[in-house]
Amino acid sequence: MQLSFAEDENPGQVGEQVAVEGTFIRVAANEEGWVTVAYRTANEAVGEEYMLLRVGMTLIDDTGTQTITRDDIKLVTPDNKVLPLMTQEEAEKASGHFAMLTKRAAMDTDSVNYFPRSANRPCEIKFFTAIAAPRAGLADDQVELASQTACAGVLYFHVPGGIKYGNYNLDVHFENSIVKVPMEIMNKERETEFTKQWKAALKEQRKK
C-alpha cells in the first residue's frame, strides 16, 4: 500500500513525514524506515501503568536489511521521560495486570497494515509471547527488517505513575535515523473533536 503523507509540523527527524490513518492510528516514515502504530488500547488505559501498542515496521531503503532490537525502541512520555521496551521476563511478572489490556486489545479492530507497496511479505515481531500463557524460548530480542517485509506485532511498556493525557512518541532507532511516531492520548471530548477534524480533512483530500 502506498500512502500519501502530509508533513508533520514537528517532525522528529529531518525529512520525516506523518500520516493519520484513523483516530488512533499513526504512520511515520523517513528515507530509511517506516513505522505504524495503533494505540486505541493505550488510550483506554489512562491511569494504568502498562501500555500496549500494536505496531508495523519496514524499511524504505531497499539496499539491504536492518536488525531492530528491544533497545532500539523507546516510549517518550509527555514530560519527556524515555521508557524502554519491557523484557519478556518483566512482562511475565506483571501478567496479572495485563488481563484487561489483553481484553481491550482483542476488541480493537484498528489495523497496522499500512505499508509501502514494496512490503508484501508478512513477518511477525515477536518481542513477546502470549503473556497469559508464556512459552519459554519463543520470545525474540530482535526483528530483521527489509523493504520487502511487512513486520507486525505487539509492544509493552511500563509507565510509572500511570498513562496520562497528552502527547507521546514511539521512537524506533534505525541505523542512521530515528522514526518518531506521535500519539496523542485523548479524553472523550478531545477524541470527538479530533475525529471530526480528521474526517473533514480526509474528505477534502479525496476531493483533490
Secondary structure as a PSIPRED ss2 file (coil, helix, strand):
# PSIPRED VFORMAT (PSIPRED V4.0)

   1 M C   1.000  0.000  0.000
   2 Q C   1.000  0.000  0.000
   3 L C   1.000  0.000  0.000
   4 S C   1.000  0.000  0.000
   5 F C   1.000  0.000  0.000
   6 A E   0.000  0.000  1.000
   7 E E   0.000  0.000  1.000
   8 D C   1.000  0.000  0.000
   9 E C   1.000  0.000  0.000
  10 N C   1.000  0.000  0.000
  11 P C   1.000  0.000  0.000
  12 G C   1.000  0.000  0.000
  13 Q C   1.000  0.000  0.000
  14 V C   1.000  0.000  0.000
  15 G C   1.000  0.000  0.000
  16 E C   1.000  0.000  0.000
  17 Q E   0.000  0.000  1.000
  18 V E   0.000  0.000  1.000
  19 A E   0.000  0.000  1.000
  20 V E   0.000  0.000  1.000
  21 E E   0.000  0.000  1.000
  22 G E   0.000  0.000  1.000
  23 T C   1.000  0.000  0.000
  24 F C   1.000  0.000  0.000
  25 I E   0.000  0.000  1.000
  26 R E   0.000  0.000  1.000
  27 V E   0.000  0.000  1.000
  28 A E   0.000  0.000  1.000
  29 A E   0.000  0.000  1.000
  30 N C   1.000  0.000  0.000
  31 E C   1.000  0.000  0.000
  32 E C   1.000  0.000  0.000
  33 G E   0.000  0.000  1.000
  34 W E   0.000  0.000  1.000
  35 V E   0.000  0.000  1.000
  36 T E   0.000  0.000  1.000
  37 V E   0.000  0.000  1.000
  38 A E   0.000  0.000  1.000
  39 Y C   1.000  0.000  0.000
  40 R H   0.000  1.000  0.000
  41 T H   0.000  1.000  0.000
  42 A H   0.000  1.000  0.000
  43 N H   0.000  1.000  0.000
  44 E C   1.000  0.000  0.000
  45 A C   1.000  0.000  0.000
  46 V E   0.000  0.000  1.000
  47 G C   1.000  0.000  0.000
  48 E C   1.000  0.000  0.000
  49 E C   1.000  0.000  0.000
  50 Y E   0.000  0.000  1.000
  51 M E   0.000  0.000  1.000
  52 L E   0.000  0.000  1.000
  53 L E   0.000  0.000  1.000
  54 R E   0.000  0.000  1.000
  55 V E   0.000  0.000  1.000
  56 G E   0.000  0.000  1.000
  57 M E   0.000  0.000  1.000
  58 T E   0.000  0.000  1.000
  59 L E   0.000  0.000  1.000
  60 I C   1.000  0.000  0.000
  61 D C   1.000  0.000  0.000
  62 D C   1.000  0.000  0.000
  63 T C   1.000  0.000  0.000
  64 G C   1.000  0.000  0.000
  65 T E   0.000  0.000  1.000
  66 Q E   0.000  0.000  1.000
  67 T E   0.000  0.000  1.000
  68 I E   0.000  0.000  1.000
  69 T E   0.000  0.000  1.000
  70 R H   0.000  1.000  0.000
  71 D H   0.000  1.000  0.000
  72 D H   0.000  1.000  0.000
  73 I E   0.000  0.000  1.000
  74 K E   0.000  0.000  1.000
  75 L E   0.000  0.000  1.000
  76 V E   0.000  0.000  1.000
  77 T C   1.000  0.000  0.000
  78 P C   1.000  0.000  0.000
  79 D C   1.000  0.000  0.000
  80 N C   1.000  0.000  0.000
  81 K C   1.000  0.000  0.000
  82 V E   0.000  0.000  1.000
  83 L E   0.000  0.000  1.000
  84 P E   0.000  0.000  1.000
  85 L E   0.000  0.000  1.000
  86 M C   1.000  0.000  0.000
  87 T C   1.000  0.000  0.000
  88 Q H   0.000  1.000  0.000
  89 E H   0.000  1.000  0.000
  90 E H   0.000  1.000  0.000
  91 A H   0.000  1.000  0.000
  92 E H   0.000  1.000  0.000
  93 K H   0.000  1.000  0.000
  94 A C   1.000  0.000  0.000
  95 S H   0.000  1.000  0.000
  96 G H   0.000  1.000  0.000
  97 H H   0.000  1.000  0.000
  98 F C   1.000  0.000  0.000
  99 A H   0.000  1.000  0.000
 100 M H   0.000  1.000  0.000
 101 L H   0.000  1.000  0.000
 102 T H   0.000  1.000  0.000
 103 K H   0.000  1.000  0.000
 104 R H   0.000  1.000  0.000
 105 A H   0.000  1.000  0.000
 106 A H   0.000  1.000  0.000
 107 M H   0.000  1.000  0.000
 108 D C   1.000  0.000  0.000
 109 T C   1.000  0.000  0.000
 110 D C   1.000  0.000  0.000
 111 S C   1.000  0.000  0.000
 112 V C   1.000  0.000  0.000
 113 N C   1.000  0.000  0.000
 114 Y C   1.000  0.000  0.000
 115 F C   1.000  0.000  0.000
 116 P C   1.000  0.000  0.000
 117 R C   1.000  0.000  0.000
 118 S C   1.000  0.000  0.000
 119 A C   1.000  0.000  0.000
 120 N C   1.000  0.000  0.000
 121 R E   0.000  0.000  1.000
 122 P E   0.000  0.000  1.000
 123 C E   0.000  0.000  1.000
 124 E E   0.000  0.000  1.000
 125 I E   0.000  0.000  1.000
 126 K C   1.000  0.000  0.000
 127 F C   1.000  0.000  0.000
 128 F C   1.000  0.000  0.000
 129 T C   1.000  0.000  0.000
 130 A C   1.000  0.000  0.000
 131 I C   1.000  0.000  0.000
 132 A C   1.000  0.000  0.000
 133 A C   1.000  0.000  0.000
 134 P C   1.000  0.000  0.000
 135 R C   1.000  0.000  0.000
 136 A C   1.000  0.000  0.000
 137 G C   1.000  0.000  0.000
 138 L C   1.000  0.000  0.000
 139 A C   1.000  0.000  0.000
 140 D C   1.000  0.000  0.000
 141 D C   1.000  0.000  0.000
 142 Q E   0.000  0.000  1.000
 143 V E   0.000  0.000  1.000
 144 E E   0.000  0.000  1.000
 145 L E   0.000  0.000  1.000
 146 A E   0.000  0.000  1.000
 147 S C   1.000  0.000  0.000
 148 Q C   1.000  0.000  0.000
 149 T E   0.000  0.000  1.000
 150 A E   0.000  0.000  1.000
 151 C E   0.000  0.000  1.000
 152 A E   0.000  0.000  1.000
 153 G E   0.000  0.000  1.000
 154 V E   0.000  0.000  1.000
 155 L E   0.000  0.000  1.000
 156 Y E   0.000  0.000  1.000
 157 F E   0.000  0.000  1.000
 158 H E   0.000  0.000  1.000
 159 V C   1.000  0.000  0.000
 160 P C   1.000  0.000  0.000
 161 G C   1.000  0.000  0.000
 162 G C   1.000  0.000  0.000
 163 I E   0.000  0.000  1.000
 164 K C   1.000  0.000  0.000
 165 Y C   1.000  0.000  0.000
 166 G E   0.000  0.000  1.000
 167 N E   0.000  0.000  1.000
 168 Y E   0.000  0.000  1.000
 169 N E   0.000  0.000  1.000
 170 L E   0.000  0.000  1.000
 171 D E   0.000  0.000  1.000
 172 V E   0.000  0.000  1.000
 173 H E   0.000  0.000  1.000
 174 F C   1.000  0.000  0.000
 175 E C   1.000  0.000  0.000
 176 N C   1.000  0.000  0.000
 177 S C   1.000  0.000  0.000
 178 I E   0.000  0.000  1.000
 179 V E   0.000  0.000  1.000
 180 K E   0.000  0.000  1.000
 181 V E   0.000  0.000  1.000
 182 P E   0.000  0.000  1.000
 183 M E   0.000  0.000  1.000
 184 E E   0.000  0.000  1.000
 185 I E   0.000  0.000  1.000
 186 M C   1.000  0.000  0.000
 187 N C   1.000  0.000  0.000
 188 K H   0.000  1.000  0.000
 189 E H   0.000  1.000  0.000
 190 R H   0.000  1.000  0.000
 191 E H   0.000  1.000  0.000
 192 T H   0.000  1.000  0.000
 193 E H   0.000  1.000  0.000
 194 F H   0.000  1.000  0.000
 195 T H   0.000  1.000  0.000
 196 K H   0.000  1.000  0.000
 197 Q H   0.000  1.000  0.000
 198 W H   0.000  1.000  0.000
 199 K H   0.000  1.000  0.000
 200 A H   0.000  1.000  0.000
 201 A H   0.000  1.000  0.000
 202 L H   0.000  1.000  0.000
 203 K H   0.000  1.000  0.000
 204 E H   0.000  1.000  0.000
 205 Q H   0.000  1.000  0.000
 206 R H   0.000  1.000  0.000
 207 K H   0.000  1.000  0.000
 208 K C   1.000  0.000  0.000
